[in-house]
């Protein structure tokens, strides 16, 4: 299972540099001019999880396999993108294919790096992008309303109810408000509309505040302004220095920690972004632990045991009998599977068991 996070922002804010660091591979071109990214770059990124390392110390496996999340580097949007300006609608459609948005916002001054709007202003930059997403949603929703109007006149099942919600949503968008703040967003009809249209402004957003080295230890004026703005809509701001994150590529964990500490940072901003994105997508991990591999398996929070088993192989779900479960903390405290069993910490669970984050599991099934 891997769900996409689209990296968006204005040109020259550090999106491709962030992507390079995220994927630990220099495969996204970075250059000091707009639209250097033409095709969206995609990469599957491991989700940092120290629990796997602790399990590996006990099991001593041949390899460790982390949960993953997909990041998509999407070309810089500009004012008028919804009308085809810059590279236009193509990139809006790239965003539509993702599940959530990482919006990189420039929060540093550097006269050697051009800004398409002439100067640094994080709130203005966010509002430019947000407006383009809303305008794109208005255009798509308007077309849907035309179809629903015809269907309602023909008394098609559910058309009138859908049309009512769609018109309310259109009025909301026309007021310059995102679909994520729509009062009826929990309504089943809206949920169905959003599932069909994949509304851009309905997506969960994380703001990545791209700062310089000095901005890592203390919030600068741009970060403060961004956090105040994001707080009004409940969005999270995670600070990073894309340039520094790229320099961390290739360093050992110990070297990276020492480097970040020297700059006044306690951890990598990108690691925090990856974990936060994973969580906001409502994903959790359960573990399997053996000498071949210690592995994290990605599931949606709330999956029951047979559905969780299906991510290993569909046959596991079809032939599910029961599952042996040891909580992560118990596994570590006891020093492995056998002593955990001897201490009575292993449970046998059936088809209705809801898997918990960090469960160490062994499935029993019929072929």
Beta strands, then each sheet from edge to edge (+ up, - down):
strand 1: 4-8
strand 2: 41-46
strand 3: 63-65
strand 4: 68-73
strand 5: 100-106
strand 6: 204-210
strand 7: 236-240
strand 8: 283-289
strand 9: 293-300
strand 10: 320-326
strand 11: 347-349
strand 12: 360-365
sheet 1: 2+ 4- 1- 5- 6- 7-
sheet 2: 3+ 9+ 8-
sheet 3: 11+ 10- 12+
end
